[in-house]
Amino acid sequence: MQDFKVGDTVQATGSRMTGNVGTVIWIDHKRERYLVLISPQTQNYFMADELRRYA
């Protein structure tokens, strides 16, 4: 799981929250998911193939 690291800015591309931009705040290595903070009230787990780097 080296696709993204904590602090990376990413955009959701999967079926959930598509287009939303956020920051990786934690990596769950056991479940192979990234916790992304979208806004102060919204965060969600994503798999690597549901995210892309946001420039």
Phi, psi and omega per residue, in radians:
M1 nan 1.280 3.130
Q2 -2.035 0.299 -3.115
D3 -1.127 -0.745 -3.110
F4 -2.377 2.812 3.074
K5 -2.249 2.853 3.112
V6 -1.010 2.301 -3.127
G7 1.775 -0.271 3.122
D8 -1.187 2.451 3.029
T9 -1.584 2.212 -3.054
V10 -2.304 2.821 3.070
Q11 -2.146 2.363 3.118
A12 -1.284 2.303 -3.128
T13 -2.139 -0.114 -3.112
G14 -1.399 -2.887 -3.097
S15 -1.290 -0.368 3.134
R16 -1.751 2.326 2.996
M17 1.006 0.529 -3.099
T18 -0.931 2.319 3.097
G19 1.603 -0.333 3.137
N20 -1.208 2.466 3.136
V21 -1.919 2.418 3.130
G22 -2.728 -2.984 -3.095
T23 -2.126 2.330 3.060
V24 -1.178 2.131 -3.108
I25 -1.984 -0.214 3.129
W26 -2.873 2.609 3.106
I27 -2.094 2.154 3.085
D28 -1.677 1.621 -3.079
H29 -1.140 -0.598 -3.115
K30 -1.125 -0.764 -3.118
R31 -1.648 -0.068 -3.120
E32 0.967 0.936 3.135
R33 -2.352 2.684 3.081
Y34 -1.935 2.306 3.060
L35 -1.592 2.095 -3.064
V36 -2.014 2.227 3.071
L37 -1.546 1.993 -3.120
I38 -1.563 -0.754 3.100
S39 -2.627 3.015 3.139
P40 -0.988 -0.428 -3.119
Q41 -1.843 -0.111 -3.015
T42 -2.237 2.175 3.013
Q43 -2.509 2.699 -3.101
N44 -2.720 2.726 3.073
Y45 -1.583 2.439 3.108
F46 -2.373 2.615 2.975
M47 -1.455 2.813 -3.089
A48 -1.018 -0.648 -3.111
D49 -1.324 -0.022 3.085
E50 -1.754 0.094 -3.078
L51 -2.315 2.729 2.960
R52 -2.487 2.710 3.092
R53 -1.121 2.476 3.130
Y54 -1.951 2.161 -3.082
A55 -1.410 nan nan
